[in-house]
Amino acid sequence: MDRSIPHLLIVDDHREIRDLLGRYLAKHGYRTSTADSASTARRILQAGAVDLVILDIMMPGEDGLALCRSLRESGAVPVILLTAVAEETDRIVGLEMGADDYVTKPFSPRELLARIKAVLRRAWALPPQRGSLPAQRIRFDRWLLEVGRRELVGEDGVAVPLSTGEFLLLSAFLAHPQMVLSRDQLLDLTRGREAVPFDRSVDNQVSRLRRKIERDPKRPELIKTHWGGGYSLAVEPFRG
């Protein structure tokens, strides 16, 4: 894939918006495809590589949130949501489903262009994902992660609930086992645009996760610290 010409997919049921964005982004050096529905978007995604999806939330039939969830379950293509100004709940739900950013309507194409560049920079700076999380279960060390319920189940069969932040952090580690992930990379993988530069919340989240999964959190064996580098998951996960 030639990343010097990123391929963007614009999904919106309003033709004027699709045409406007398509022309504007093409003018700024991007290759664009457009879709008026989730079903059309799926066909384009299956036909060839797409580097980023610009996705309207409010569409007839399958809406943008449902398509965003499906994209996140099946791969790692970045998603920027287009949302109505008043729909704060949709924006929050979209971010929880794995959207990388959002822009509120009406928006400036120039602002959207800046966000596209930022999301692509973050996506390409991340290490390659070793594989998508399975739809239901993943095992590592003595733990079973029930993905749908966001629960850890130990060898004794006792379920340990995870907060959203803990689940996203563990998911990032499981998708990149035995790779050193910097704090910035972990922020991008777990919080996207919500991340604050120099945010130390990753360290706090790692500490909380260690208290749940390590035999001795003071001497961690699963989540290793790399001084000056970040953190890594020291074991290989597997499906089952």
ZIPE-V827919 format. One record per pair of residues at least 6 apart in sequence whose ideal C-beta (glycine too) atoms are under 7 Angstrom apart, sorted by the first residue. I is the first residue (numbers start at 1). J is the second residue. D is the distance in whole Angstrom. If there is no record, write none. Layout:
((I & J & D) (I & J & D))
This chain:
((1 & 49 & 5) (3 & 124 & 7) (5 & 31 & 5) (6 & 30 & 6) (6 & 31 & 7) (6 & 51 & 4) (6 & 52 & 7) (6 & 120 & 6) (7 & 31 & 5) (7 & 33 & 7) (7 & 49 & 6) (7 & 50 & 5) (7 & 51 & 5) (8 & 25 & 6) (8 & 30 & 5) (8 & 32 & 5) (8 & 51 & 7) (8 & 52 & 5) (8 & 54 & 6) (8 & 116 & 7) (9 & 33 & 5) (9 & 35 & 7) (9 & 41 & 6) (9 & 44 & 6) (9 & 45 & 7) (9 & 50 & 5) (9 & 53 & 5) (9 & 54 & 7) (10 & 18 & 5) (10 & 21 & 5) (10 & 22 & 6) (10 & 32 & 6) (10 & 34 & 5) (10 & 54 & 5) (11 & 35 & 5) (11 & 41 & 5) (11 & 53 & 6) (11 & 54 & 7) (11 & 55 & 5) (11 & 56 & 6) (12 & 18 & 5) (12 & 56 & 4) (12 & 82 & 7) (13 & 36 & 5) (13 & 37 & 7) (13 & 56 & 7) (13 & 59 & 5) (13 & 60 & 6) (18 & 34 & 4) (18 & 36 & 7) (21 & 54 & 7) (21 & 109 & 7) (22 & 32 & 5) (22 & 34 & 5) (24 & 109 & 5) (25 & 32 & 5) (26 & 32 & 5) (28 & 113 & 6) (33 & 44 & 5) (35 & 41 & 4) (35 & 44 & 6) (37 & 59 & 6) (37 & 61 & 6) (38 & 59 & 7) (38 & 61 & 7) (38 & 62 & 4) (38 & 66 & 7) (38 & 67 & 4) (41 & 67 & 6) (44 & 50 & 7) (50 & 77 & 6) (51 & 120 & 7) (52 & 77 & 7) (52 & 78 & 5) (52 & 80 & 7) (52 & 116 & 6) (52 & 119 & 6) (52 & 120 & 6) (53 & 71 & 7) (53 & 77 & 6) (53 & 79 & 5) (54 & 80 & 5) (54 & 82 & 7) (55 & 64 & 5) (55 & 67 & 6) (55 & 68 & 6) (55 & 79 & 6) (55 & 80 & 7) (55 & 81 & 6) (55 & 82 & 7) (56 & 64 & 5) (56 & 82 & 5) (57 & 63 & 6) (57 & 64 & 4) (57 & 65 & 6) (57 & 81 & 6) (57 & 82 & 7) (57 & 83 & 5) (57 & 90 & 5) (57 & 94 & 7) (58 & 84 & 7) (64 & 81 & 6) (65 & 90 & 7) (65 & 93 & 6) (65 & 94 & 6) (65 & 97 & 6) (68 & 79 & 5) (68 & 81 & 7) (68 & 94 & 6) (68 & 97 & 5) (68 & 98 & 7) (68 & 99 & 5) (69 & 97 & 5) (71 & 77 & 6) (71 & 79 & 6) (72 & 97 & 6) (72 & 98 & 3) (73 & 135 & 7) (74 & 132 & 7) (75 & 132 & 7) (76 & 129 & 5) (78 & 100 & 5) (78 & 119 & 5) (78 & 120 & 7) (78 & 123 & 5) (79 & 99 & 5) (79 & 100 & 6) (80 & 100 & 6) (80 & 101 & 5) (80 & 102 & 7) (80 & 103 & 6) (80 & 115 & 6) (80 & 116 & 7) (80 & 119 & 6) (81 & 91 & 7) (81 & 94 & 5) (81 & 99 & 5) (81 & 102 & 4) (82 & 103 & 6) (82 & 105 & 6) (83 & 90 & 5) (83 & 91 & 5) (83 & 102 & 5) (83 & 104 & 5) (83 & 105 & 7) (84 & 105 & 6) (85 & 104 & 5) (85 & 105 & 7) (91 & 102 & 5) (94 & 102 & 6) (95 & 192 & 6) (95 & 194 & 7) (96 & 164 & 7) (100 & 119 & 5) (100 & 192 & 5) (101 & 115 & 5) (101 & 119 & 5) (101 & 192 & 6) (101 & 193 & 5) (103 & 111 & 6) (103 & 112 & 5) (103 & 115 & 6) (122 & 188 & 5) (126 & 185 & 6) (126 & 188 & 7) (126 & 189 & 7) (127 & 176 & 6) (127 & 179 & 5) (129 & 175 & 5) (129 & 176 & 6) (130 & 175 & 6) (130 & 176 & 6) (130 & 177 & 6) (133 & 147 & 6) (133 & 171 & 6) (133 & 174 & 6) (133 & 175 & 6) (134 & 147 & 7) (134 & 239 & 5) (135 & 147 & 7) (136 & 147 & 6) (136 & 148 & 6) (137 & 144 & 6) (137 & 145 & 7) (137 & 146 & 6) (137 & 147 & 7) (137 & 239 & 7) (137 & 240 & 6) (138 & 145 & 5) (138 & 147 & 7) (138 & 174 & 6) (138 & 237 & 5) (138 & 239 & 6) (139 & 237 & 6) (139 & 238 & 6) (139 & 240 & 5) (140 & 174 & 7) (140 & 235 & 5) (140 & 237 & 4) (141 & 222 & 6) (141 & 235 & 5) (142 & 154 & 7) (142 & 155 & 5) (143 & 152 & 5) (143 & 154 & 6) (143 & 213 & 6) (144 & 153 & 4) (145 & 152 & 6) (145 & 170 & 7) (146 & 153 & 6) (150 & 162 & 5) (150 & 167 & 5) (151 & 159 & 5) (151 & 160 & 7) (151 & 161 & 6) (151 & 162 & 7) (152 & 159 & 7) (152 & 160 & 4) (152 & 162 & 6) (152 & 212 & 7) (152 & 213 & 7) (153 & 159 & 5) (154 & 160 & 7) (160 & 212 & 5) (162 & 170 & 7) (165 & 190 & 7) (165 & 205 & 5) (166 & 205 & 6) (166 & 208 & 6) (166 & 209 & 5) (168 & 190 & 4) (169 & 186 & 7) (169 & 190 & 5) (169 & 205 & 5) (169 & 206 & 7) (169 & 209 & 6) (170 & 209 & 6) (172 & 181 & 7) (172 & 186 & 6) (172 & 189 & 4) (172 & 190 & 6) (173 & 223 & 7) (173 & 233 & 4) (174 & 233 & 7) (174 & 237 & 5) (177 & 233 & 5) (177 & 235 & 7) (177 & 236 & 5) (177 & 237 & 6) (178 & 232 & 6) (178 & 233 & 7) (178 & 234 & 7) (178 & 236 & 7) (179 & 232 & 6) (180 & 226 & 5) (180 & 229 & 5) (180 & 230 & 5) (180 & 232 & 5) (181 & 230 & 5) (181 & 231 & 6) (181 & 232 & 7) (182 & 229 & 6) (182 & 230 & 4) (183 & 202 & 5) (183 & 230 & 6) (185 & 230 & 7) (186 & 202 & 5) (186 & 230 & 7) (186 & 231 & 7) (187 & 195 & 4) (187 & 199 & 6) (187 & 202 & 6) (188 & 195 & 7) (206 & 223 & 6) (206 & 231 & 6) (209 & 223 & 7) (210 & 217 & 4) (210 & 220 & 5) (210 & 223 & 6) (211 & 217 & 5) (213 & 222 & 6) (214 & 220 & 5) (214 & 221 & 7) (214 & 222 & 6) (215 & 221 & 7) (221 & 234 & 7) (222 & 233 & 7) (222 & 234 & 6) (222 & 235 & 6) (223 & 231 & 6) (223 & 233 & 6) (224 & 231 & 7) (224 & 232 & 5) (224 & 234 & 5) (225 & 231 & 6) (226 & 232 & 6))
